[in-house]
Amino acid sequence: MNNKFLIILLFFSFTFLIFSGCTDTFSPLDKDSVSNGKLIFNYPPVDLDKVAFIEPMGSMIGNHVTPIDHQYYPSTDFLEGQEIKIDVYSPADGVITNIQHMGSFNSSMDDYRLVIQHTNSISSVFIHIDNLSEKIAKYAPSEGEYVSVSISVSAGELIGNYSGSVDYNVVDYDIVLTGFINQESYRFEPWKIHTPDPFNYFNVSIKNQLIEKCLRSEDPIGGKIDHDIDGRLVGNWFKEGTNGYGGLEKDNYWVGHLAIAYNSVDPAHILVSFGSYDGEPKQFGVKNNTPNPTNVSTESGLVIYELVDYDFYNESELWDRGSLIKGLKIKNYNHVHGVVLFQLIEDRKLNVEILPDTTIDEVEGFTNNAIIYIR
């Protein structure tokens, strides 16, 4: 999948790994924003008329090895390199608690990460806002810096704009995703286990608009990031001794990551995502799309996946990656790049060996180069 879209998407998806929220007790919501005790967002996160489509949570791309915990809202000119500005709104009343100026790691990128806390437990997180509103910009830190702030915003208030793409997700500390078997593995990004489908927080009218724009058609339509099943191959794994999701080094924390999960747009399709495949983070389809990792257990013994490239198709037509197409399906290509050997030794211990440029006929079993991964 080495194409222009993925290169651009990777460029916009890189994010510093900082998150904190206001710990003060407050409830900035008006009574019309709460229904039966549940928070309701009455404004969309961005101007949806200028958005080409919504990429759901759960993609695995490049060094985003495990399913991504935010959605993407690319503009209608995303692949043309033009400068359509898309407004960003606060979906509900809240307080901006954090602003990060993300320009230092790449001189061609100069944008912001912003957290809006709506209640004691629920926040909206935006990444890659190009320009902040005048009200907010005066509090913005210098390039590469991060500040805690307390800026009240109203539901529907303009907070900035972007061109290209922006990331969005909701964090709800009252929700714990059940598909992360070992929560201790995610101390480096503690919000990850509290990141549900954002669509469920919007009123019916806006939710329907979001669903209509989203590439995914199966529930949860806004995306899914937690695929672990205890005692099964499916889900996230981390090389033993590498500090779980946090890794050993900040600049390449993903190297010890491994995910065997389902594509975010076509969830019937199995992907294997490596933190290090022949020295690089890479994702592959599985030849014949079998066996299903949900069915692989300690009783399955050695399982070998043949690794292939894949792409999205609208029936027989290759997707242009710029148009909203519902019902996209992945098709695997025939060329096998290599194989990976898996065997569940215990419910939460996996033996793994990656063999690039190897065919299944050349494999006799594990060698001394096999590596242990754990949850």
Order of alpha helices (4+ residues) and beta strands (2+ residues): alpha-beta-beta-beta-beta-beta-beta-beta-beta-alpha-beta-beta-beta-alpha-beta-beta-beta-beta-beta-beta-beta-beta-beta
